[in-house]
Amino acid sequence: MDHKKQAEQILEAIGGKENLNAATHCVTRLRLALNDEGIVDDEKLNQIDAVKGSFSTNGQFQVVIGQGTVDKVYKELVALAGIGESSKEEVKEATKSKMNPLQRGIKTLADIFIPILPAIVTAGLLLGINNILTGPDIFFDGESLIDVYPQWEGIANMIFIIANTAFAFLPGLIGWSAVKRFGGNPLLGIVLGLALVHPDLLSAWSYGDAVEEGSVPVWNLFGLEIDKIGYQGQVLPVLVAAWVMTKIELFMQKRTPDAIQLLVVAPVALLVTGFLTFIFIGPVTFAIGNFITDGLVSIFDTFAALGGLIYGGLYGVMVITGMHHTFLAVDIQLIGSTDSTFLWPMLALSNIAQGSAALAIMLASKDEKLKGLSLSSWISAWLGVTEPALFGVNLRFKYPFVIAISSSAIAGLYIASQGVLANSIGVGGVPGIFSIVTEYWLDFIIGMVIVMVLPTVVTYFYAKRKRDV
């Protein structure tokens, strides 16, 4: 492929170098800050060989190129445009003015949770392996693999320790990422987060039992009794604390002489935030987090099928707007509070549904480029990455997207009514089964069959009838 030629065609389709303010790229996509997205020639852009789709989100215009090729096209693009390479932060800054407050809030959550996602996904996959070793009725009736072969018990436990670390010390990960996002010292964020799960504190997972027994330990601060509890698996306490600490740190940096900053700024910011968190921020946000969790659990307990229908159907829509990042925090909160989540299984099925619709377009199409794009998009979506299928194929023809989210809604209705749970967040798509609690595997497989067969068959026959592929 002539990467320079592809870059020239892309630059022309987006309105020329005069319309390009800044550019960066991720693993598969060009991320562009354009002065006017209205002059982009979408039809010309999508006809370029290297382009697998395009979309606009959070003020950025993104062009799906594909892994391995995107960085080569990017280098040619910035050279032709004469703008120089930009960081992701610079492009985000260039597009910030185009976002409303809701978009900014969603973007902030995404900026915090996306950097720690690899650790969480890896933990989910490893916990899936542990599930296979320790789950009953997978290989033997009523027994697990380690029940029959006890020599594997040590291996299973070691895998669990390694996998569970990301969840056990989750506030440390969130603290690092949040403080970095807010503009403070990320190392202080790690210390703050780990302080909230210090071994000397009563574990948040034991708090309910301790309350019933009346054995909650307390600090006595000049007559004020403060519960001496940790915030394992909690999201809100460390998020708010990280924001407060960053504000204190930045405030003091501007007003403290350089010679004594190291001795004053970090210790005061960490100590003041720590006291505020254990006295006020922690208890309040802990209660809010539990209220949200209890509310969601109650809704799905009472209206499970309806909840599954709505969430299963709307997840694909939320991906378009970027709102799906918000629910990553909810998933983590659910796992931290209840050891499981009923939302993640529907996410995995939504991924598969989008891939199945792309597969149908591949089977129905006579266009070789579209067939190739649909093939790679189908495989990618079934492995948990839906952007190529979603933006490159399904939204382009509209009806595959509608059929996919409708199928996902039906599958969501079924698995929610059966109470399917995941005990970790792993890779979406087909590998998502390894995150599912083993006793629900059969129901999840039925959901997978729904989102594999229904979108493929319906999209295929509809595409043949329309003859537009």
VEXSE-579394 format. One record per atom (N, C-alpha, C, CB): x, y, z. Coordinates in steps of 0.001 Angstrom, whole numbers, plus 500000, padded with zeros to 6 digits. Glycine has a CB too. Layout:
! residues N
XYZ/...
END
This chain:
! residues 469
500848498800500000/500000500000500000/500879501243500000/499043500009501229/500532502209499150/501236503480499102/500663504383500194/501113504146497690/501349504460501330/500809505174502484/500729506677502238/501658504899503711/501683507200501455/501635508638501153/500409508979500316/502913509078500417/500102508123499350/498924508349498512/497647508273499342/498874507326497367/497597507301500247/496419507172501110/496253508416501976/496530505915501998/497373508921502492/497315510121503326/496857511336502519/498685510395503958/497326511441501275/496905512541500408/495396512502500185/497643512479499060/494871511306499922/493438511163499679/492624511485500937/493124509743499198/493119511044502086/492425511334503349/492416512834503608/493095510590504531/493562513486503410/493667514931503642/492714515692502733/495109515414503416/492612515262501494/491693515910500551/490246515717500984/491897515356499131/489909514506501435/488523514197501812/488075514945503062/488368512705502034/489011515241503969/488621515933505205/488636517453505051/489549515529506342/488918517931503832/488844519369503589/490176520057503457/488095520008504668/491247519289503290/492562519892503083/493267520245504378/492429521119502242/494529520623504232/495327520907505430/494829522142506187/496785521101505044/494099523022505492/493554524208506166/492491523830507197/492958525176505137/491881522656507008/490820522233507927/491347521374509067/489753521471507172/492637521016509031/493217520136510042/493985520958511065/494140519085509391/493497520938512302/494103521723513377/495198520944514097/493037522159514375/494917519678514427/495885518818515127/495521517372514839/495898519097516678/496500516488514992/496260515076514688/497117514184515561/496537514785513213/496525513070515994/497254512015516678/496634510693516250/497213512196518241/497065509604516844/496457508319516485/496534507361517665/497154507706515248/495661506349517662/495713505280518649/496101504001517917/494343505118519403/495709502860518433/496120501587517837/495518501376516461/495732500440518741/494277501846516248/493598501572514980/493090502811514258/492456500657515222/493083503993514917/492382505142514347/493220506412514314/491131505400515121/493003507217513284/493479508594513287/492515509412514130/493596509169511831/493035510258514999/492205511136515836/492515512573515429/492475510904517384/491546513231514814/491780514529514192/490949515628514845/491470514459512706/491583516766515044/490868517972515473/490664518830514236/491657518759516600/489428518894513741/489128519629512518/488487520976512848/488204518802511606/488756521948512017/488134523256512211/486655523224511857/488848524313511374/486286522432510844/484892522351510411/484612520932509902/484585523415509300/483931520133510712/483621518758510307/482559518716509208/483149517946511515/481852519810509032/480777519852508046/481244519771506608/479995521089508224/482520520090506354/482997520066504966/483673518738504609/483973521219504731/483685517788505541/484274516472505252/483419515747504216/484399515618506551/484055515187503203/483359514406502183/483380512937502625/484026514590500758/482326512529503354/482282511179503925/482325510100502850/481029511009504770/481619510332501753/481576509326500693/482966509119500084/480571509741499599/483648510201499806/485002510095499243/485951509457500255/485529511490498820/485805509836501517/486673509305502570/486534507790502695/486350509971503908/485300507302502692/485057505868502890/485398505025501663/483612505645503261/485673505683500529/486081504957499329/487594504727499272/485632505713498093/488327505367500183/489795505229500210/490152503836500721/490455506336501113/491102503196500076/491453501807500384/491817501595501849/492603501366499514/492588502517502422/493065502336503798/491988502581504843/494226503255504061/490916503283504458/489891503701505418/488836502614505610/489225505003504954/488609502269506898/487613501253507229/486388501839507910/488225500199508115/486319503148507939/485172503808508547/485598505107509197/484500502896509573/484625505952509541/484924507220510201/483729507620511052/485264508332509162/484011508415512089/482940508892512966/483461510063513779/482422507756513900/482548510788514377/482901511924515219/482418511668516635/482299513236514665/483294511889517604/482907511699518994/483716512637519877/483107510228519428/483037513251520858/483684514133521827/484529515216521159/484550513321522765/484033515718520012/484728516796519334/485868516350518442/485243517740520329/486160515047518418/487231514528517565/486632513811516360/488155513571518360/487255513996515206/486874513248514016/487868512099513894/486864514160512717/487356510874513918/488221509705513951/488049508878512675/487921508847515192/489165508467512111/489186507682510879/489785506319511198/489999508408509750/488994505262511011/489439503902511312/490334503411510165/488213502940511522/491587503094510499/492560502633509505/492908501159509724/493836503494509564/493236500814510943/493610499436511247/494987499360511880/493572498588509989/495167498345512694/496420498166513414/497577497916512446/496299497008514410/498724498555512718/499909498340511898/500026499312510734/499908496944511374/498884499784510245/498887500707509100/498692502140509546/497800500328508101/497957502342510625/497556503679511033/498756504574511332/496659503600512248/499809504036511960/500946504883512301/501711505331511059/501880504148513246/501732504481510013/502426504837508765/501650505912507999/502617503584507876/500335505758507942/499499506768507284/499571508085508058/498024506279507175/499588507984509378/499636509182510231/500883510012509962/499591508786511709/502021509355509883/503275510076509642/503259510809508301/504457509108509688/502705510158507294/502592510805505983/501603511962506032/502160509788504916/500512511777506791/499471512801506882/500002514083507517/498283512276507683/500685513963508657/501166515166509338/502275515845508522/501681514813510753/503037515045507779/504071515636506924/503438516446505794/504987514537506343/502376515902505187/501685516597504107/500972517850504605/500687515665503441/500396517755505800/499633518889506340/500539519949506942/498645518407507393/501782519548507265/502718520500507842/502354520941509242/502818521687506971/501730520040510024/501285520430511367/502153519838512466/499850520008511579/502972518842512152/503767518206513193/502932517222513989/504370519252514120/503599516260514595/502892515246515379/502418515846516700/503800514018515637/501219515432517117/500629515929518366/500380514768519310/499311516694518094/500370515065520597/500011514046521584/498495513959521677/500632514368522976/498012512889522295/496562512739522486/496014513882523334/496236511380523149/496815514316524316/496362515399525187/496195516702524404/497350515601526343/497120516946523473/497050518170522665/495828518164521757/498321518331521825/495516517014521184/494335516918520330/493067517069521172/494322515572519564/493061516465522353/491904516607523247/491706518065523637/492082515740524509/492816518758523893/492734520173524266/492188520998523107/494118520705524692/492593520632521884/492148521367520705/490666521177520433/492944520940519500/490100520071520896/488682519790520632/487784520050521844/488520518350520189/488392520429522971/487620520579524209/486504521612524090/488540520965525344/486765522690523366/485789523779523263/484506523359522558/486401524950522534/484559522262521803/483381521803521059/482461520925521899/483813521042519826/482891520594523130/482120519665523956/481232520394524955/483055518722524693/480020519828525195/479147520365526229/479549519761527586/477645520065525900/478977520248528705/479382519753530026/479231518241530189/478576520444531089/478160517654529631/477976516206529743/479094515465529018/476607515788529176/479446515935527821/480524515303527061/481858515426527797/480632515930525662/482069516579528436/483313516762529182/483370515789530364/483440518224529677/482233515604531033/482196514671532162/482469513242531726/480850514744532860/481849512833530623/482063511483530093/483513511314529661/481113511201528907/484051512351529022/485440512302528569/486394512184529760/485779513554527735/486098512880530848/486945512799532042/486960511388532603/486461513781533113/485776510766532699/485712509383533177/486481508446532252/484254508924533294/486320508665530948/487039507827529982/488542507993530139/486618508173528545/488999509247530317/490429509512530465/490997508856531720/490683511014530505/490160508683532743/490613508064533986/490623506541533885/489725508501535144/489567505964533308/489425504509533364/490087503767532198/487972504159533404/490195504406531025/490811503717529887/492273503334530161/490733504600528643/493095504205530789/494486503799531048/494625502591531967/495237504944531645/493671502362532872/493785501217533779/493033499994533255/493260501591535161/492364500150532101/491577499043531551/492420497804531248/490875499494530291/493647497940530687/494436496722530432/494664495873531678/495771497097529842/494916496530532821/495124495784534067/493848495076534489/495602496721535187/492704495749534334/491429495162534752/491024494022533828/490331496229534781/491206494226532513/490869493173531548/491758491954531749/491006493694530108/493051492193531965/493973491077532222/493547490312533471/495425491590532381/493183491048534515/492714490406535743/491464489580535471/492431491456536829/490572490116534644/489355489381534316/489634488084533586/488448490237533485/490575488130532626/490933486917531885/491550485866532811/491911487255530746/492432486308533701/493073485371534621/492064484786535611/494209486066535377/491119485605536054/490062485087536928/489196484087536180/489195486234537475/489066484285534857/488343483305534043/489025481951534059/488214483796532612/490363481958533979/491112480697534066/490901480061535436/492626480932533808/490908480907536479/490652480396537826/489251479801537931/490830481511538863/488281480430537267/486912479891537265/486869478486536686/485978480807536468/487614478268535602/487624476957534956/488196475903535897/488435477002533650/489235476282536660/489885475327537561/489050475057538813/491260475845537964/488306476066539271/487612475939540563/486100475780540457/487908477134541402/485530475978539261/484077475896539104/483576474464539040/483649476632537861/482544474135539811/481977472784539748/481156472574538478/481106472519540977/480972471330538102/480085470913536991/480601471309535605/478710471513537189/481870471733535498/482411472027534175/482946470755533526/483520473089534267/483771470044534287/484348468799533775/483784467564534494/485870468832533920/483330467772535740/482857466650536553/481578467047537272/483939466206537572/480625466124537391/479349466398538046/479564466744539517/478405465190537915/479126467964539881/479171468365541281/480552468665541824/478568467319542098/481576468544541018/482931468772541491/483712469652540514/483651467438541697/484720470333541067/485590471155540234/486834470357539857/485981472465540965/487623470956538974/488858470290538535/489818470086539702/489544471108537428/489909471081540601/490843470939541719/490307469998542792/491138472299542330/488981469746542801/488439468731543710/488912467344543290/486892468787543736/488910467103542000/489309465802541471/490835465683541410/488701465583540075/491508466792541080/492971466793541004/493516467848541966/493460467067539541/493629467525543246/494057468509544263/495423469116543999/494072467865545615/496257468424543212/497589468962542939/497530470282542157/498414467938542165/496378470592541552/496209471840540816/495756472995541716/495208471642539697/495464472702542982/494907473726543867/495888474887544078/494533473105545218/497168474572544238/498160475619544432/498268476529543226/499503475012544735/498216475951542035/498279476744540807/497063477661540705/498364475824539570/495881477097541016/494655477897540955/494711479064541928/493433477026541255/495217478802543144/495286479862544146/496287480937543746/495658479283545508/497417480525543148/498407481497542703/497833482376541585/499686480779542222/497103481759540664/496452482525539591/495468483528540184/495722481576538603/494709483090541195/493732483971541830/494409485167542487/492915483199542863/495517484928543192/496231486015543857/496703487051542836/497431485464544655/497301486559541747/497808487467540710/496657488242540064/498591486677539633/495561487517539755/494426488141539065/493680489119539959/493466487075538567/493533488775541233/492707489576542127/493396490846542604/492304488756543310/494694490945542374/495442492112542843/494881493414542284/496907491980542464/494550493424540997/494028494655540374/492742495113541039/493784494438538876/491911494164541492/490656494529542147/490874494847543628/489631493399541996/491785494101544280/492035494335545705/492649495708545946/492953493252546268/493504496152545014/494161497454545158/493676498442544097/495684497295545069/492424498279543710/491833499124542672/491933500619542975/490389498752542482/491693501069544227/491833502511544497/493218503048544173/491520502794545946/494262502206544281/495606502645543912/495707502940542427/496631501595544300/495103502058541597/495103502271540149/494297503508539777/494541501043539427/493106503627540376/492253504780540064/492898506073540554/490855504609540699/493513506019541742/494169507203542293/495268507707541383/494737506903543664/496082506782540860/497153507168539926/496573507833538685/497992505938539520/495589507179538059/495051507674536803/494271508971536986/494165506626536172/493515509067538091/492687510252538317/493549511485538594/491723510010539487/494547511345539468/495402512488539778/496183512922538542/496368512146540927/496624511955537744/497311512289536491/496385513066535568/497813511013535787/495123512634535485/494152513320534630/493844514725535138/492862512508534541/493789514910536453/493452516207537012/494640517167537037/492912516033538400/495846516651536716/497007517527536604/497929517531537798/496559518892536362/497773516559538720/498629516489539896/499739515466539736/497807516163541116/500372515131540852/501461514157540879/500871512747540963/502424514428542078/500999511923539914/500373510594539911/500856509690541045/500636509916538593/502111509872541481/502619509042542576/501863509304543868/504107509293542788/501480510548544095/500655510867545269/499289510197545145/500489512405545426/498797510094543912/497524509402543689/497604507931544070/497103509531542233/498735507299543744/498921505888544127/498920505753545642/500243505325543541/499680506625546320/499761506558547784/498388506794548410/500775507593548318/497675507789547910/496330508068548428/495409506864548248/495730509298547727/495428506284547039/494573505135546781/494903503945547654/494672504740545348/496195503657547822/496600502522548651/496309502774550126/498084502230548458/496359504049550545/496010504373551935/494566503995552237/496229505869552211/493709504070551225/492288503753551431/492045502248551540/491453504326550288/493057501433551249/492897499977551402/494009499418552280/492900499271550018/494525500233553174/495611499810554068/495163498603554909/496050500987554995/496060497629555130/495683496419555892/495199496698557312/496855495485555961/495591497838557917/495141498143559276/493685498600559334/496025499206559877/493093498875558184/491696499306558138/490774498098558040/491457500258556950/489568498236558571/488552497203558386/488177497162556912/487295497470559278/488233495993556294/487911495870554875/486464496270554617/488161494435554388/486255496962553506/484893497358553128/484001496145552949/484910498186551841/484600495007552557/483812493796552347/483346493178553677/484632492774551554/483975493578554781/483590493052556102/482771494067556895/484839492657556902/482541495234556287/481896496328557020/480476495971557445/481874497590556166/479699495350556525/478312495015556843/478210494085558039/477641494380555647/479032493054558072/479012492113559203/479451492802560494/479925490902558915/480443493676560402/480940494374561587/479869495296562169/482201495179561243/479070495926561288/477983496788561759/476960495971562530/477307497512560578/476598494806561989/475628493944562671/476156493465564022/475280492740561791/477455493198564099/478057492712565339/478419493845566290/479290491895565029/478363495092565790/478751496237566608/480238496285566880/478009496214567906/481032495794565927/482484495695566142/483289496555565166/482924494247566017/482689497617564640/483410498486563706/484471499272564476/482429499456562966/485758499157564110/486794499923564818/486677501407564501/488198499412564443/487108502253565441/486998503697565240/488286504394565660/485804504263566027/488492505578565068/489501506509565565/488793507514566481/490251507239564377/489457507903567533/488918508951568404/489753510203568207/488917508507569910/489190511162567486/489892512407567195/489319513513568080/489772512781565683/489895513660569290/489451514688570245/487945514604570494/489816516091569728/487479513376570674/486075513165570975/485213512834569775/485537514357571630/485751513028568569/485018512709567336/485379511285566899/485349513743566197/484400510416566840/484644509025566456/484456508843564950/483705508078567231/485508508323564294/485512508110562847/485691506618562591/486643508947562145/484803506048561778/484929504624561446/486260504354560752/483759504168560548/486964503363561250/488288503020560709/488118501934559642/489261502536561850/487568502321558497/487248501340557451/487982501676556152/485722501290557201/488223500641555357/488838500814554050/487778500932552967/489780499652553745/488241501157551748/487322501363550624/487679500455549453/487343502832550176/487878499163549804/488178498172548771/487032498080547764/488441496793549407/487396498047546462/486387497887545416/485513499098545180/485527496747545742/485819500221545857/484998501421545710/485610502373544675/484843502136547070/484760503074543982/485205503978542924/485089505442543339/484399503737541658/483942505827543868/483691507241544162/484626507840545208/482283507406544621/484920507161546336/485785507796547341/487136508235546784/486008506848548492/487795507369546042/489126507725545537/489032508752544409/489866506469545043/487978508724543609/487814509726542551/487692511129543142/486577509405541695/486815511288544124/486613512602544735/487856513029545511/485383512584545666/488449512084546257/489649512400547030/490793512819546116/490069511199547881/490945512151544971/492010512493544021/491822513911543492/492038511489542849/490579514283543210/490295515639542716/490628516684543786/488807515763542295/490220516412545024/490486517350546123/491987517486546345/489792516883547426/492707516370546374/494152516424546614/494869517199545508/494729515005546719/494452516993544263/495079517712543154/494855519215543282/494532517210541811/493645519612543663/493366521036543843/494244521631544944/491882521252544175/494407520890546047/495253521377547146/496709521466546695/495131520451548383/497164520414545994/498543520386545519/498835521560544585/498828519065544807/497985521789543603/498205522863542637/498110524238543307/497188522762541490/497199524365544266/497050525631545016/498326525956545769/495861525551546004/498891524938546430/500092525165547241/501335525372546380/500313523993548187/501412524696545232/502569524850544353/502756526303543921/502419523957543123/501639526982543679/501705528367543222/502115529326544339/500364528789542652/501977528890545593/502195529802546728/503337529381547647/500936529909547536/504061528331547253/505165527839548086/506494528063547367/504977526330548422/507488528644548030/508807528848547405/509382527525546894/509786529495548410/510070527586545764/510620526368545151/511531525610546100/511385526717543886/512258526300546925/513254525667547789/512631524710548802/514050526726548517/511379524945549177/510773524082550207/509536523328549694/510387524924551426/509310523364548374/508124522684547836/508120521201548165/508049522871546329/509290520544548030/509362519104548267/509015518761549708/510751518580547928/509320519661550628/509085519407552054/507679519782552496/510089520168552885/506994520574551677/505711521122552124/504522520642551290/505766522625552090/504613520791549968/503436520613549118/502855519206549214/503790520920547679/503652518183548880/503141516810548862/502686516341550246/504209515866548329/503496516534551323/503034516080552643/501724516729553092/504098516359553670/501617518055552882/500396518743553320/499194518299552484/500575520275553222/499374518235551145/498263517827550270/497771516427550620/498696517876548795/498706515496550837/498328514114551139/497695514006552520/499548513195551052/498275514674553499/497756514580554861/496371515209554991/498717515246555831/496218516420554436/494915517091554520/493848516286553787/495000518516553934/494194515797552589/493221514996551826/492892513702552561/493764514677550415/493912513086553163/493669511857553913/492682512063555048/494966511319554461/492896513122555841/491966513407556936/490566513707556403/492475514590557775/490488514544555364/489177514869554785/488470513614554261/489336515894553647/489247512699553672/488657511500553085/488098510578554160/489689510756552245/488888510311555205/488418509394556248/487298510002557094/489577508994557147/487315511331557238/486298511984558070/485009512257557300/486842513289558630/485131512729556051/483935513208555336/483752512580553960/484000514702555186/484754512734553073/484600512287551685/484283510803551608/485864512584550888/485048509987552309/484852508533552264/483465508083552690/485862507866553132/483026508457553917/481697508020554355/480564508474553435/481435508527555741/480645509719552934/479566510238552090/479546509515550738/479729511762551881/480694509433550084/480723508786548769/480507507280548872/482049509069548075/480934506676549988/480679505251550230/479168505000550277/481354504783551559/478453505890550966/476996505765551051/476345505986549685/476432506765552072/476845506980548941/476295507252547602/476538506060546683/476927508534546994/477764505515546703/478099504361545867/477228503158546184/479560503993546041/477031502905547478/476179501780547872/474722502015547486/476283501541549378/474288503269547547/472917503601547145/472718503319545658/472599505083547455/473701503733544838/473621503471543397/473620501974543122/474791504143542657/474534501267543789/474622499816543597/473336499124544013/475796499243544385/472842499451545208/471604498832545706/470426499158544797/471304499302547142/470405500400544274/469324500788543372/469331499978542089/469422502257543044/470512499828541484/470621499035540254/470257497588540489/472026499120539690/470782497034541585/470485495631541906/468996495442542128/471268495177543154/468378496394542824/466946496303543096/466132496365541811/466515497419544041/466517497278540903/465800497406539626/465899496111538828/466362498586538798/467109495560538744/467283494340537962/466683493129538663/468756494100537690/466585493156540004/465905492073540708/464404492107540449/466182492159542208/463857493324540359/462407493489540199/461976493435538736/461962494809540811/462772494082537876/462412494153536450/463585493636535596/462039495625536042/464025492426535889/465238491897535245/465118491874533727/465533490489535753/464027491323533212/463862491183531766/463828492546531082/462582490403531447/463099493501531669/463003494842531090/464361495540531123/461952495682531844/465061495395532252/466385495998532366/467342495430531329/466946495784533765/467296494112531144/468148493477530143/467806493912528737/468043491982530245/466519494064528463/466068494505527142/466585495907526833/464532494478527060/466465496812527816/466869498203527607/468388498324527520/466334499091528738/469106497744528488/470558497891528499/471203497139527338/471128497394529824/470702495936527077/471239495159525958/471056495865524632/470582493802525900/469929496571524475/469669497275523234/470394498602523127/468214497498523086/470536499304524255/471095500652524213/472619500680524285/470532501463525337/473242499563524644/474690499611524812/475395500022523516/475207498253525280/474952499463522393/475558499832521110/475392501308520802/474953499012519991/474262501884521197/474025503319521003/474965504125521886/472552503683521314/475173503649523125/476057504369524050/477497504378523561/475990503745525438/477908503326522849/479271503294522303/479474504446521327/479551501942521603/478442504754520546/478539505845519565/478773507177520263/477263505918518705/478099507394521373/478201508668522083/479370508708523056/476921508944522826/479956507551523368/481027507480524354/480531507274525768/481845508717524298/479208507215525963/478656507074527304/478926505702527920/477175507326527270/479348504738527099/479614503405527645/480760503425528646/479929502428526522/481636504444528565/482726504532529530/482199504771530944/483693505648529135/481051505450531039/480458505703532340/480122504396533042/479208506564532198/479650503418532275/479214502161532874/480372501249533245/478294501441531935/481581501560532782/482748500825533252/482922501066534746/484021501245532474/482738502325535167/482822502644536593/481729501931537377/482723504157536810/480532501820536784/479423501129537450/479732499637537587/478103501334536666/480280499029536537/480664497621536603/481670497375537725/481250497166535264/482676498230537789/483702498083538823/483097498244540209/484827499106538617/482177499207540362/481511499417541647/480678498199542031/480624500670541594/479966497618541063/479163496427541339/480035495262541793/478362496028540099/481153495047541096/482044493946541472/482635494192542859/483175493777540429/482998495452543129/483561495768544436/482573495590545566/484070497166544443/481299495846545297/480288495785546356/479616494423546477/479241496830546114/479421493733545336/478646492482545361/479412491280544813/477374492658544569/480673491488544424/481517490416543864/481060489950542484/481532489231544806/480118490641541862/479661490241540526/478974491420539853/478699489021540605/478796491309538529/478079492339537776/477150491679536757/479075493299537066/475943492218536635/474977491706535655/475008492528534375/473561491709536245/475818493605534343/475894494464533167/476918493960532148/476238495881533586/478071493497532609/479138493081531707/478713491982530732/480316492608532507/477943490960531169/477530489930530207/476771490503529013/476668488896530900/475962491538529239/475208492127528136/476121492907527203/474104493036528669/477182493496527752/478177494181526928/478826493189525966/479251494861527815/479224492028526490/479878491014525653/478962490578524511/480282489791526502/477675490408524797/476728489985523759/476492491094522735/475393489567524394/476525492339523190/476372493460522262/477525493490521267/476295494793523028/478751493211521739/479915493128520847/479702492079519767/481184492804521646/479235490898520199/479039489786519256/477971490146518223/478639488490520012/476903490800518662/475810491159517756/476298492088516640/474668491830518538/477124493077516999/477655493986515979/478540493232514991/478450495130516637/479334492286515495/480172491473514622/479370490592513696/481091490628515437/478276490041514203/477428489160513390/476782489919512243/476347488511514255/476359491156512518/475769491977511449/476809492275510368/475202493302512025/478062492534510801/479137492773509826/479415491507509012/480431493241510545/479335490351509666/479519489073508964/478465488904507872/479448487892509959/477229489270508174/476157489153507185/476411490043505973/474816489508507817/476918491245506217/477248492143505100/478351491533504243/477686493536505624/479326490898504886/480396490234504133/479823489139503233/481446489636505097/478901488349503775/478314487247503012/477419487736501887/477525486343503930/476775488886502093/475823489377501101/476464490271500042/474722490130501789/477629490842500362/478223491838499474/478952491217498287/479175492707500249/478967491963497180/479748491592496000/480959492509495833/478869491643494740/481048493527496699/482153494471496658/483335493893497435/481729495847497236/484471493707496785/485604493043497406/486167493828498591/486687492819496381/486224495162498453/486729495960499570/485806495860500778/486889497424499151/484505495941500514/483540495841501603/483585494456502237/482125496147501097/483755493434501441/483850492070501979/485063491940502905/483944491036500826/486197492499502483/487399492439503304/487248493214504601/488581492966502532/486661494413504498/486430495231505678/485476494538506641/485879496596505281/484405493968506100/483412493290506942/484000492060507620/482194492890506110/484864491338506905/485497490144507472/486352490510508677/486353489432506412/487243491486508507/488112491885509617/487307492494510762/489168492884509133/486233493229510418/485389493846511445/484634492793512245/484401494824510808/484166491762511562/483453490660512237/484368489983513259/482943489615511198/485568489632512843/486507488957513748/486850489859514925/487793488549512998/487117491141514633/487468492098515679/486357492229516713/487772493459515067/485105492334516257/483975492510517173/483758491266518024/482699492838516392/483900490097517420/483730488865518194/484839488695519225/483696487654517263/485946489407519039/487032489388520027/486964490590520964/488389489360519321/485890491386520840/485636492433521817/485881493858521379/486438492184522971/486383494086520148/486623495455519663/485631495754518544/488105495634519159/484646496603518829/483522496766517903/483638497952516955/482272496899518677/484585498871517188/484615500103516393/484660499861514883/485804500929516794/485531498964514378/485538498751512922/484191498282512382/486602497738512556/483527497359513107/482213496877512659/481159497964512795/481790495636513460/481199498658513907/480173499655514204/480250500845513249/480310500136515646/481435501448513145/481582502674512359/481946502413510907/482626503554512980/482596501284510642/483024501005509282/481984500321508427/484232500178509311/481081499558509069/480116498762508299/478673499062508712/480405497269508477/478344498807509961/476935498779510371/476256500141510316/476827498234511763/476911501176510836/476302502511510779/476284503060509356/477055503478511697/477189502586508542/477248503030507150/475967502661506407/478466502418506441/475431501454506687/474201501013506032/472973501136506933/474351499580505576/473185501489508196/472132501755509184/471375500503509612/471155502756508629/470745499766508682/469914498639509106/470709497528509801/469195498066507910/471995497251509442/472728496246510222/472874496660511685/474111496009509612/473054497961511911/473174498455513286/471863498269514046/473584499940513292/470755498621513409/469440498481514058/469149497014514361/468321499072513161/469439496145513414/469215494709513617/470119494185514734/469471493924512305/471362494661514778/472306494211515806/471856494616517200/473695494774515531/471445495873517390/471040496303518734/469706495659519127/470928497847518800/468842495365518155/467585494677518458/467863493253518920/466654494668517225/468793492587518258/469170491229518644/469836491220520012/470104490613517599/470678492223520255/471343492346521548/470325492581522659/472369493486521517/469283493336522349/468220493581523337/467508492283523694/467202494610522799/467231491453522699/466556490172522944/467435489257523795/466201489479521607/468717489194523434/469645488366524203/469810488913525618/471011488292523499/469855490246525749/469955490864527067/468752490541527927/470104492362526937/467566490580527315/466342490209528027/466442488792528575/465124490331527102/466944487885527733/467015486472528160/468010486277529300/467408485575526976/469254486752529131/470253486458530158/469969487207531462/471646486814529650/469352488395531351/468994489124532570/467890488397533320/468553490559532236/466920487858532587/465827487111533239/466341485836533903/464733486756532214/467481485316533413/468076484116534007/469090484459535100/468749483276532925/469313485758535319/470212486185536386/471685485955536105/469853485489537631/472082485977534839/473481485711534477/474393486785535075/473649485658532931/475507486341535674/476444487244536330/477870486990535849/476361487088537851/478671488040535872/480113487918535649/480805488297536947/480601488825534452/481847487551537307/482539487896538551/483785488737538312/482915486638539299/483960489179537060/485061490073536738/484771490744535406/486410489310536693/485573491757535098/485483492442533809/486620491924532951/485548494012533967/486305491294531853/487345490747530975/487212491299529574/487278489222530941/487630490532528619/487491490904527218/486042490701526810/488450490074526311/485505491619526005/484145491452525518/484087490414524411/483590492780525022/482937490309523763/482798489361522672/482795487919523151/483904489560521677/483190487007522264/483157485573522575/484022485213523785/483615484772521368/485250485763523934/486039485425525125/485403485871526427/487397486031525018/484354486685526351/483673487148527550/483124486030528408/482571488060527176/482936484842527833/482389483714528601/483294483347529770/482193482495527694/484592483638529659/485512483280530736/485336484165531963/486942483367530247/484627485285531807/484341486146532950/483016485795533618/484327487597532515/482253484907532995/480923484557533507/481031483533534622/480032484016532380/480237483711535665/480163482708536738/479761481375536107/479137483138537866/480490480322536420/480361479057535687/478948478482535697/481303478045536263/478187478694536759/476839478119536819/475889478749535794/476264478290538220/476312479895535202/475478480571534208/476005480386532784/475388482053534530/476979479535532603/477563479357531274/476531478949530226/478659478320531331/475665478006530555/474679477528529585/473767478661529138/473847476386530180/473270479449530092/472393480566529735/473139481602528901/471820481222530998/474402481840529240/475181482802528453/475420482274527042/476526483104529144/475668480977526911/475865480383525581/474595480521524744/476267478892525700/473434480360525376/472172480561524651/472084482006524168/470948480212525555/472479482953525034/472509484358524619/473470484575523468/472897485251525789/474616483902523501/475588484019522409/475009483493521097/476876483258522757/474291482394521170/473674481834519963/472683482826519359/472963480499520284/471919483497520230/470946484494519756/471653485589518968/470167485110520946/472750486152519540/473408487291518892/474356486860517771/474177488099519926/474604485566517653/475374485080516505/474468484793515309/476154483815516884/473337484175515583/472461483705514509/471503484799514027/471664482492514980/470806485444514963/469748486384514593/470248487564513748/469086486908515841/471289488290514169/471745489413513329/472288488945511981/472820490211514060/472948487787511979/473518487292510718/472433486973509705/474371486049510969/471437486223510139/470373485789509225/469522486964508768/469488484735509897/469047487781509714/468139488882509368/468858489920508508/467578489545510647/470093490275508881/470836491263508096/471133490745506692/472144491632508805/471487489480506590/471808488895505286/470622488988504328/472234487431505451/469456488530504769/468287488529503881/467792489947503600/467157487697504495/467928490850504590/467527492233504356/468460492892503353/467513493024505671/469772492604503469/470760493167502536/470507492656501124/472199492811502980/470178491377500996/469894490806499675/468656491447499075/469710489281499766/467699491725499937/466439492326499457/466682493768499006/465348492288500572/467514494512499760/467782495907499410/468767496036498260/468310496651500614/469641495053498139/470671495036497073/471517496298497091/470013494880495691/471923496732498297/472718497948498395/474165497668498795/472088498893499390/474533496374498839/475901496039499203/476585495286498068/475927495207500489/
END
